[in-house]
């Protein structure tokens, strides 16, 4: 069921205030304009009022992002750092769209990158599968899940569930200004990465599955069944331009607390 008329949930001052408070709950360096959260808060009501007006009349435009490179968990990363104002817009748009996606797009066994669905819930779901006689796990980390998605593909992934043309135009404007539509650091990257994997999720119907962010686990009674599940998921990922991450994907017999650990 596609949703219409969501733009008001992005442009209202109430929606922007909520998005700003969510963003302020996370630490973050200033964007390209040098504006910090501390400086933004000094006159936040007036700033949000002006932002709401520009979003409502269509004159708002995203600012350039600042790119930051860092090394962690044995990998080099490049993260886009939007301005404070852009982060608020990203979050407000995500707040408007995600309830629709949770209803229409996300499977109940997906526990990452959306509301009230963190690692403890994923571990609990995994424990239930393991305890039910499915001790062997096809454990696949998706390699570079946020890479290789074009602008129109990213917008289309949302348009499958949202038919608000004004909101989709705003989404396209935001993504076109990023170095990559699913660039890490964007407030929309988690939602869009989930949507990229949604078609793969739908090909796992009938399997005992848990997905935590970009980590799939399929629970099976035997090693042979786990190998079949591994191959099935690998083919499903390949059909959508993705693949298992070498060295991080395997068939094994884990304890629940060993699953979904960062790094």
Backbone as numpy.savetxt, mean C-alpha at the origin, in Angstrom:
# Nx Ny Nz CAx CAy CAz Cx Cy Cz
-18.68 -3.50 -6.43 -19.54 -2.31 -6.43 -18.65 -1.07 -6.43
-18.69 -0.31 -7.53 -17.85 0.88 -7.62 -18.46 2.03 -6.84
-17.59 2.89 -6.29 -18.04 4.01 -5.48 -18.00 5.30 -6.29
-18.95 6.18 -6.03 -19.03 7.48 -6.69 -18.93 8.58 -5.62
-18.64 9.80 -6.06 -18.74 10.99 -5.22 -17.93 10.88 -3.92
-16.66 10.59 -4.06 -15.79 10.51 -2.89 -14.96 11.78 -2.69
-15.00 12.69 -3.65 -14.08 13.83 -3.62 -14.28 14.69 -2.38
-15.51 14.82 -1.91 -15.75 15.63 -0.72 -14.98 15.09 0.48
-14.73 13.79 0.49 -13.97 13.20 1.59 -12.49 13.52 1.50
-12.07 14.14 0.42 -10.68 14.60 0.27 -10.57 16.10 0.52
-11.57 16.85 0.05 -11.43 18.31 0.03 -11.93 19.02 1.27
-12.71 18.37 2.12 -13.23 19.07 3.29 -12.13 19.36 4.30
-12.28 20.45 5.03 -11.29 20.78 6.06 -11.22 19.70 7.13
-12.35 19.10 7.43 -12.35 18.02 8.42 -11.52 16.85 7.95
-11.68 16.48 6.66 -10.90 15.37 6.12 -9.41 15.69 6.10
-9.07 16.93 5.76 -7.66 17.31 5.70 -7.06 17.39 7.10
-7.85 17.84 8.08 -7.35 17.88 9.45 -7.06 16.47 9.95
-7.97 15.54 9.66 -7.74 14.14 10.05 -6.48 13.60 9.39
-6.32 13.87 8.09 -5.15 13.37 7.37 -3.87 13.98 7.94
-3.91 15.26 8.27 -2.73 15.92 8.83 -2.33 15.29 10.15
-3.31 15.02 11.01 -2.99 14.41 12.31 -2.44 13.00 12.13
-2.93 12.27 11.14 -2.37 10.95 10.88 -0.92 11.06 10.42
-0.66 12.01 9.55 0.71 12.19 9.05 1.66 12.63 10.16
1.18 13.47 11.06 2.03 13.97 12.15 2.39 12.88 13.14
1.63 11.78 13.11 1.94 10.65 13.99 3.16 9.88 13.56
3.72 10.21 12.41 4.91 9.54 11.90 6.02 10.57 11.76
7.23 10.17 12.09 8.35 11.08 11.91 8.65 11.21 10.42
9.12 12.35 10.00 9.45 12.54 8.60 10.22 13.82 8.39
11.18 13.77 7.49 11.99 14.95 7.17 11.19 15.88 6.26
11.55 17.17 6.22 10.87 18.10 5.32 11.05 17.70 3.86
10.11 18.13 3.04 10.21 17.90 1.60 11.08 18.95 0.94
10.90 19.08 -0.38 11.76 19.99 -1.14 11.61 21.44 -0.75
10.44 21.82 -0.17 10.23 23.22 0.20 10.78 23.57 1.59
11.30 22.56 2.31 11.89 22.80 3.62 10.89 22.96 4.75
9.60 22.86 4.47 8.56 23.03 5.49 8.54 21.82 6.43
8.66 22.07 7.72 8.59 21.02 8.73 7.18 20.95 9.30
6.87 19.85 9.99 5.58 19.75 10.64 5.44 20.81 11.74
6.53 21.10 12.40 6.47 22.12 13.46 6.06 23.47 12.89
6.63 23.82 11.74 6.29 25.10 11.12 4.86 25.06 10.58
4.46 23.95 10.02 3.10 23.84 9.46 2.04 23.98 10.54
2.31 23.42 11.71 1.33 23.47 12.80 1.11 24.87 13.35
2.07 25.77 13.15 1.96 27.11 13.72 0.75 27.88 13.18
0.35 27.56 11.95 -0.83 28.22 11.38 -1.65 27.17 10.62
-1.82 26.01 11.26 -2.43 24.89 10.55 -3.87 25.15 10.11
-4.75 25.75 10.91 -6.12 25.97 10.44 -6.18 26.79 9.15
-5.42 27.85 9.09 -5.43 28.68 7.89 -4.82 27.95 6.70
-3.77 27.19 6.95 -3.14 26.43 5.86 -4.11 25.38 5.31
-4.81 24.68 6.19 -5.75 23.65 5.74 -6.94 24.27 5.03
-7.37 25.44 5.50 -8.47 26.14 4.83 -8.09 26.49 3.39
-6.88 27.00 3.22 -6.42 27.36 1.88 -6.24 26.13 1.00
-5.72 25.06 1.60 -5.53 23.81 0.86 -6.88 23.25 0.41
-7.87 23.26 1.30 -9.21 22.77 0.96 -9.79 23.56 -0.21
-9.59 24.87 -0.22 -10.13 25.70 -1.30 -9.47 25.36 -2.63
-8.14 25.18 -2.63 -7.44 24.86 -3.88 -7.80 23.47 -4.39
-8.00 22.51 -3.49 -8.44 21.19 -3.92 -9.85 21.24 -4.49
-10.72 22.02 -3.87 -12.11 22.10 -4.31 -12.25 22.76 -5.68
-11.43 23.81 -5.94 -11.58 24.50 -7.23 -10.66 23.95 -8.31
-9.85 22.92 -7.96 -9.01 22.26 -8.95 -7.69 22.94 -9.22
-7.34 23.97 -8.44 -6.10 24.70 -8.70 -4.89 24.11 -7.98
-5.11 23.16 -7.07 -3.99 22.57 -6.34 -3.10 21.77 -7.28
-1.80 21.92 -7.11 -0.83 21.14 -7.87 0.22 20.58 -6.91
0.67 19.35 -7.11 1.70 18.78 -6.24 3.03 19.49 -6.42
3.82 19.49 -5.36 5.16 20.06 -5.40 6.17 19.00 -5.80
7.37 19.40 -6.22 8.42 18.41 -6.49 8.75 17.61 -5.22
9.15 16.37 -5.40 9.56 15.54 -4.27 11.08 15.60 -4.11
11.51 15.38 -2.90 12.94 15.28 -2.61 13.31 13.81 -2.51
14.35 13.39 -3.23 14.75 11.99 -3.24 15.85 11.75 -2.22
15.69 10.71 -1.42 16.66 10.36 -0.38 17.09 8.91 -0.59
18.38 8.68 -0.62 18.92 7.32 -0.77 19.43 6.85 0.59
19.22 5.56 0.89 19.76 4.99 2.12 19.95 3.48 1.93
20.68 2.88 2.85 20.99 1.45 2.79 20.45 0.78 4.04
19.67 -0.30 3.87 19.11 -1.03 5.01 18.83 -2.46 4.59
18.97 -3.38 5.55 18.67 -4.80 5.33 19.41 -5.36 4.10
20.62 -4.85 3.87 21.43 -5.35 2.77 21.04 -4.82 1.41
20.17 -3.79 1.35 19.73 -3.26 0.07 19.88 -1.75 0.04
20.01 -1.21 -1.18 19.99 0.23 -1.38 18.58 0.66 -1.74
18.09 1.72 -1.11 16.75 2.21 -1.34 16.80 3.67 -1.77
15.79 4.07 -2.55 15.62 5.47 -2.90 14.17 5.83 -2.59
13.97 6.78 -1.69 12.65 7.13 -1.20 12.31 8.55 -1.63
11.08 8.73 -2.10 10.59 10.06 -2.44 10.02 10.71 -1.18
10.43 11.91 -0.88 9.93 12.64 0.29 9.06 13.79 -0.20
7.73 13.65 -0.11 6.85 14.75 -0.52 6.89 15.88 0.50
6.36 17.02 0.10 6.20 18.13 1.05 5.12 17.77 2.07
5.09 18.52 3.17 4.08 18.30 4.21 2.67 18.39 3.61
2.43 19.42 2.82 1.10 19.61 2.24 0.73 18.44 1.34
1.68 17.99 0.52 1.39 16.86 -0.38 1.10 15.59 0.40
1.82 15.40 1.51 1.55 14.22 2.33 0.13 14.23 2.86
-0.36 15.40 3.22 -1.73 15.51 3.72 -2.72 15.13 2.62
-2.48 15.61 1.40 -3.38 15.29 0.29 -3.33 13.79 -0.01
-2.14 13.21 -0.04 -2.02 11.76 -0.27 -2.87 11.00 0.76
-2.71 11.39 2.02 -3.39 10.65 3.08 -4.90 10.85 3.02
-5.34 12.04 2.69 -6.77 12.29 2.60 -7.39 11.48 1.46
-6.69 11.40 0.33 -7.21 10.60 -0.78 -7.25 9.12 -0.40
-6.21 8.67 0.25 -6.18 7.27 0.69 -7.31 6.99 1.69
-7.56 7.91 2.61 -8.64 7.72 3.57 -9.99 7.60 2.88
-10.17 8.36 1.79 -11.44 8.31 1.07 -11.63 7.00 0.32
-10.55 6.48 -0.24 -10.65 5.31 -1.14 -10.58 3.98 -0.39
-9.78 3.90 0.67 -9.52 2.59 1.27 -10.75 1.89 1.84
-11.73 2.58 2.42 -12.92 1.83 2.86 -13.62 1.09 1.72
-13.59 1.67 0.52 -14.16 1.00 -0.65 -13.33 -0.23 -0.99
-12.02 -0.09 -0.96 -11.14 -1.22 -1.29 -11.25 -2.33 -0.26
-11.37 -1.97 1.00 -11.51 -2.99 2.04 -12.80 -3.78 1.87
-13.81 -3.12 1.34 -15.08 -3.80 1.10 -15.06 -4.63 -0.18
-14.43 -4.10 -1.25 -14.60 -4.69 -2.57 -13.35 -5.33 -3.16
-12.16 -4.98 -2.66 -10.93 -5.42 -3.32 -10.06 -6.33 -2.47
-9.98 -6.06 -1.17 -9.02 -6.78 -0.34 -9.62 -8.08 0.20
-8.86 -9.19 0.14 -9.35 -10.43 0.76 -9.24 -10.35 2.28
-10.02 -11.15 3.00 -9.98 -11.08 4.47 -8.67 -11.57 5.06
-7.86 -12.26 4.25 -6.59 -12.79 4.77 -5.40 -11.90 4.41
-5.66 -10.66 4.04 -4.59 -9.69 3.75 -4.42 -8.79 4.97
-3.23 -8.73 5.52 -3.01 -8.07 6.80 -1.98 -6.94 6.76
-1.60 -6.49 5.61 -0.60 -5.43 5.57 -1.03 -4.23 4.78
-0.52 -3.08 5.17 -0.69 -1.83 4.42 -2.14 -1.38 4.34
-2.93 -1.68 5.35 -4.24 -1.06 5.44 -4.68 -1.05 6.89
-5.84 -0.46 7.15 -6.24 -0.14 8.52 -6.42 -1.38 9.38
-5.96 -1.28 10.61 -6.19 -2.32 11.62 -5.82 -3.71 11.13
-4.68 -3.82 10.51 -4.33 -5.12 9.93 -2.82 -5.34 9.98
-2.25 -5.34 11.16 -0.81 -5.46 11.30 -0.33 -6.89 11.50
0.96 -7.00 11.81 1.62 -8.30 11.91 1.00 -9.22 12.96
0.59 -8.73 14.15 -0.01 -9.66 15.13 -1.23 -10.41 14.59
-2.07 -9.72 13.81 -3.23 -10.40 13.23 -2.81 -11.42 12.19
-1.77 -11.10 11.42 -1.27 -12.06 10.42 -0.72 -13.31 11.11
0.01 -13.12 12.21 0.56 -14.27 12.94 -0.57 -15.12 13.52
-1.60 -14.49 14.02 -2.74 -15.25 14.57 -3.41 -16.09 13.49
-3.59 -15.50 12.30 -4.19 -16.25 11.19 -3.30 -17.41 10.77
-1.98 -17.16 10.72 -1.05 -18.24 10.37 -1.10 -19.36 11.40
-1.17 -19.01 12.68 -1.21 -20.02 13.74 -2.44 -20.92 13.59
-3.56 -20.33 13.21 -4.77 -21.13 13.02 -4.60 -22.14 11.89
-3.96 -21.72 10.81 -3.71 -22.66 9.71 -2.74 -23.76 10.12
-1.67 -23.38 10.80 -0.68 -24.37 11.22 -1.30 -25.38 12.19
-2.11 -24.90 13.09 -2.74 -25.77 14.09 -3.83 -26.66 13.51
-4.31 -26.30 12.31 -5.40 -27.08 11.70 -4.89 -28.26 10.88
-3.56 -28.49 10.92 -3.00 -29.62 10.18 -2.38 -29.22 8.85
-1.97 -27.96 8.74 -1.31 -27.47 7.52 0.06 -26.91 7.89
1.02 -27.78 8.25 2.28 -27.29 8.81 3.31 -26.83 7.79
3.12 -27.19 6.50 4.11 -26.83 5.49 3.67 -25.54 4.78
4.64 -24.64 4.60 4.31 -23.30 4.11 5.11 -22.98 2.85
4.39 -22.60 1.80 5.01 -21.97 0.63 5.10 -20.48 0.94
6.29 -20.01 1.23 6.53 -18.66 1.75 7.22 -17.85 0.66
6.49 -16.91 0.07 7.02 -16.14 -1.06 7.01 -14.65 -0.74
8.19 -14.06 -0.72 8.34 -12.61 -0.69 8.35 -12.13 -2.14
7.55 -11.16 -2.46 7.49 -10.64 -3.82 8.63 -9.67 -4.04
9.38 -9.88 -5.10 10.51 -9.00 -5.41 10.01 -7.70 -6.02
10.43 -6.58 -5.45 10.17 -5.25 -6.02 8.70 -5.06 -6.37
7.83 -5.29 -5.39 6.38 -5.22 -5.65 5.92 -3.83 -6.06
6.66 -2.80 -5.71 6.23 -1.44 -6.03 6.85 -0.91 -7.32
7.57 -1.75 -8.04 8.24 -1.28 -9.26 7.55 -1.86 -10.50
7.73 -1.14 -11.61 7.26 -1.66 -12.88 5.80 -1.40 -13.19
5.17 -0.44 -12.51 3.77 -0.12 -12.75 3.69 1.25 -13.40
3.04 1.34 -14.55 2.89 2.60 -15.25 1.81 3.47 -14.64
1.80 4.74 -15.01 0.85 5.70 -14.47 -0.59 5.26 -14.73
-0.91 4.93 -15.97 -2.30 4.59 -16.29 -2.72 3.28 -15.63
-1.79 2.34 -15.50 -2.12 1.10 -14.81 -2.45 1.38 -13.34
-1.68 2.27 -12.72 -1.93 2.60 -11.31 -3.29 3.27 -11.14
-3.61 4.21 -12.02 -4.90 4.89 -11.94 -6.03 3.90 -12.22
-5.83 3.03 -13.21 -6.87 2.06 -13.56 -7.16 1.09 -12.43
-6.13 0.78 -11.63 -6.35 -0.14 -10.52 -7.32 0.43 -9.50
-7.32 1.76 -9.36 -8.29 2.41 -8.48 -9.63 2.58 -9.19
-9.58 2.89 -10.48 -10.81 3.14 -11.24 -11.71 1.91 -11.34
-11.16 0.74 -11.11 -11.99 -0.48 -11.09 -13.01 -0.41 -9.96
-12.70 0.33 -8.91 -13.55 0.35 -7.72 -14.13 1.73 -7.41
-13.57 2.76 -8.03 -14.00 4.14 -7.77 -14.31 4.81 -9.10
-15.52 5.37 -9.26 -15.92 6.01 -10.51 -16.06 7.52 -10.38
-15.44 8.09 -9.37 -15.45 9.54 -9.19 -14.35 10.13 -10.08
-14.77 10.73 -11.21 -13.80 11.23 -12.17 -12.91 12.32 -11.63
-13.45 13.18 -10.77 -12.64 14.26 -10.21 -11.57 13.70 -9.30
-11.92 12.70 -8.49 -10.92 12.08 -7.62 -9.85 11.36 -8.43
-10.26 10.67 -9.48 -9.29 9.97 -10.32 -8.35 10.94 -11.03
-8.88 12.11 -11.42 -8.02 13.12 -12.02 -7.01 13.65 -11.01
-7.43 13.82 -9.76 -6.50 14.24 -8.72 -5.44 13.16 -8.49
-5.85 11.92 -8.46 -4.90 10.82 -8.29 -3.87 10.83 -9.42
-4.33 10.99 -10.66 -3.40 11.00 -11.80 -2.41 12.16 -11.67
-2.90 13.32 -11.23 -2.03 14.48 -11.07 -0.95 14.22 -10.01
-1.36 13.60 -8.90 -0.39 13.28 -7.84 0.67 12.32 -8.34
0.23 11.23 -8.98 1.17 10.19 -9.40 2.10 10.66 -10.51
1.60 11.53 -11.40 2.44 12.03 -12.48 3.60 12.87 -11.97
3.45 13.44 -10.78 4.51 14.29 -10.21 5.55 13.50 -9.44
5.31 12.20 -9.22 6.25 11.37 -8.48 7.29 10.77 -9.42
8.46 10.38 -8.92 9.45 9.74 -9.78 8.98 8.40 -10.33
8.03 7.77 -9.63 7.43 6.51 -10.05 6.05 6.46 -9.42
5.03 5.94 -10.11 3.68 5.97 -9.52 3.56 5.32 -8.15
4.35 4.25 -7.92 4.31 3.56 -6.63 5.55 3.85 -5.82
6.12 5.01 -5.98 7.40 5.34 -5.34 7.32 5.18 -3.83
8.24 4.42 -3.22 8.29 4.38 -1.76 8.45 5.78 -1.18
7.70 6.05 -0.14 7.69 7.39 0.45 6.40 8.12 0.16
5.76 7.82 -0.95 4.46 8.40 -1.25 3.43 7.82 -0.29
2.51 8.66 0.16 1.46 8.18 1.04 0.48 7.25 0.35
0.54 7.17 -0.98 -0.35 6.30 -1.74 0.29 4.98 -2.12
1.59 4.85 -1.93 2.29 3.64 -2.35 1.76 2.37 -1.69
1.48 2.36 -0.37 0.95 1.12 0.22 -0.37 0.68 -0.40
-1.29 1.61 -0.58 -2.59 1.27 -1.16 -2.44 0.77 -2.60
-1.62 1.45 -3.39 -1.47 1.08 -4.80 -0.71 -0.24 -4.95
0.21 -0.52 -4.03 0.91 -1.80 -4.09 -0.04 -2.94 -3.72
-0.89 -2.72 -2.73 -1.93 -3.71 -2.43 -2.80 -3.97 -3.65
-3.19 -2.92 -4.35 -4.02 -3.09 -5.54 -3.28 -3.81 -6.65
-1.97 -3.57 -6.75 -1.21 -4.30 -7.77 -1.29 -5.80 -7.53
-1.27 -6.20 -6.25 -1.28 -7.62 -5.94 -2.68 -8.22 -5.83
-3.71 -7.37 -5.86 -5.08 -7.87 -5.71 -5.47 -8.91 -6.75
-5.10 -8.77 -8.04 -5.45 -9.83 -8.99 -4.79 -11.18 -8.66
-3.60 -11.13 -8.09 -2.94 -12.37 -7.65 -3.69 -12.95 -6.46
-4.09 -12.10 -5.50 -4.87 -12.56 -4.36 -6.09 -13.36 -4.82
-6.75 -12.87 -5.85 -8.00 -13.49 -6.29 -7.76 -14.85 -6.96
-6.52 -15.12 -7.35 -6.20 -16.43 -7.93 -5.85 -17.47 -6.87
-5.92 -17.09 -5.61 -5.59 -18.01 -4.53 -6.84 -18.51 -3.81
-7.99 -18.29 -4.39 -9.25 -18.77 -3.80 -9.19 -20.27 -3.58
-9.59 -20.70 -2.40 -9.58 -22.12 -2.06 -8.32 -22.58 -1.36
-7.28 -21.74 -1.36 -6.05 -22.08 -0.65 -6.05 -21.42 0.73
-5.35 -22.02 1.68 -5.19 -21.43 3.01 -4.05 -20.41 2.91
-4.41 -19.15 2.79 -3.43 -18.12 2.47 -3.45 -17.01 3.51
-2.28 -16.39 3.68 -2.13 -15.15 4.45 -1.16 -14.29 3.67
-1.51 -13.02 3.48 -0.54 -12.07 2.92 -0.32 -10.96 3.91
0.95 -10.72 4.24 1.36 -9.60 5.08 2.24 -8.70 4.23
1.75 -7.52 3.87 2.38 -6.61 2.91 2.67 -7.40 1.62
3.95 -7.54 1.23 4.27 -8.25 -0.01 4.80 -9.67 0.25
4.42 -10.25 1.37 4.85 -11.59 1.74 3.63 -12.52 1.78
3.59 -13.48 0.82 2.53 -14.48 0.78 2.96 -15.74 1.52
2.04 -16.32 2.27 2.27 -17.63 2.86 1.05 -18.51 2.56
1.31 -19.67 1.98 0.27 -20.64 1.64 0.50 -21.89 2.47
-0.50 -22.31 3.21 -0.37 -23.37 4.21 -0.91 -24.69 3.65
-0.08 -25.75 3.79 -0.36 -27.02 3.11 -0.08 -28.20 4.04
-0.68 -29.38 3.72 -0.48 -30.54 4.60 0.84 -31.26 4.40
1.43 -31.15 3.19 2.66 -31.90 2.88 3.63 -31.02 2.11
4.91 -31.44 2.07 5.87 -30.69 1.25 5.48 -30.66 -0.23
4.94 -31.77 -0.74 4.55 -31.81 -2.15 3.42 -30.82 -2.44
2.45 -30.75 -1.54 1.37 -29.79 -1.72 1.89 -28.36 -1.64
2.86 -28.13 -0.75 3.45 -26.80 -0.64 4.20 -26.43 -1.92
4.87 -27.40 -2.53 5.57 -27.13 -3.78 4.58 -26.79 -4.89
3.46 -27.51 -4.94 2.43 -27.18 -5.93 1.90 -25.76 -5.71
1.66 -25.41 -4.45 1.17 -24.08 -4.14 2.19 -23.01 -4.52
3.46 -23.30 -4.26 4.54 -22.37 -4.60 4.56 -22.10 -6.10
4.45 -23.18 -6.89 4.48 -23.02 -8.34 3.24 -22.28 -8.85
2.09 -22.57 -8.25 0.86 -21.88 -8.64 0.97 -20.38 -8.38
1.48 -20.01 -7.22 1.63 -18.59 -6.90 2.68 -17.93 -7.78
3.76 -18.65 -8.07 4.80 -18.10 -8.95 4.23 -17.79 -10.33
3.40 -18.68 -10.86 2.78 -18.42 -12.16 1.82 -17.23 -12.10
1.05 -17.15 -11.01 0.12 -16.03 -10.86 0.87 -14.71 -10.79
1.98 -14.67 -10.07 2.78 -13.45 -9.99 3.36 -13.09 -11.35
3.87 -14.09 -12.08 4.47 -13.83 -13.39 3.46 -13.24 -14.35
2.21 -13.67 -14.25 1.17 -13.15 -15.14 0.92 -11.66 -14.92
1.37 -11.15 -13.77 1.18 -9.73 -13.45 2.51 -9.01 -13.26
3.56 -9.54 -13.88 4.84 -8.86 -13.91 5.63 -8.90 -12.63
5.38 -9.91 -11.78 6.10 -10.02 -10.50 6.71 -11.40 -10.37
7.57 -11.57 -9.37 8.24 -12.85 -9.16 8.67 -12.98 -7.70
8.95 -14.21 -7.24 9.47 -14.39 -5.88 10.84 -13.75 -5.73
11.13 -13.23 -4.54 12.44 -12.66 -4.26 13.42 -13.79 -3.98
14.49 -13.91 -4.76 15.48 -14.97 -4.51 16.08 -14.83 -3.11
16.26 -15.96 -2.45 16.88 -15.96 -1.12 15.92 -15.64 0.00
14.72 -15.15 -0.31 13.74 -14.83 0.73 12.47 -15.66 0.59
12.40 -16.49 -0.44 11.22 -17.31 -0.69 11.60 -18.78 -0.58
10.74 -19.57 0.07 11.11 -20.96 0.35 9.89 -21.77 0.76
10.10 -23.08 0.86 9.12 -23.99 1.44 9.71 -24.48 2.75
8.95 -24.32 3.83 9.49 -24.71 5.13 8.37 -25.01 6.11
8.78 -25.39 7.31 7.83 -25.74 8.37 8.10 -24.80 9.56
7.50 -23.63 9.59 7.85 -22.60 10.58 6.98 -22.65 11.83
7.42 -21.95 12.85 6.54 -21.54 13.95 5.88 -20.23 13.53
4.68 -19.94 14.03 3.99 -18.71 13.60 4.82 -17.45 13.82
5.51 -17.36 14.95 6.24 -16.14 15.27 7.46 -15.94 14.38
7.84 -16.96 13.61 8.96 -16.82 12.68 8.54 -16.16 11.36
7.26 -15.97 11.17 6.76 -15.44 9.89 6.63 -13.91 9.93
6.76 -13.32 8.73 6.47 -11.89 8.51 7.41 -10.97 9.30
8.63 -11.39 9.52 9.59 -10.56 10.24 10.30 -9.64 9.26
10.32 -8.35 9.52 10.99 -7.39 8.64 12.47 -7.70 8.58
13.01 -7.57 7.36 14.44 -7.76 7.19 14.85 -9.21 7.20
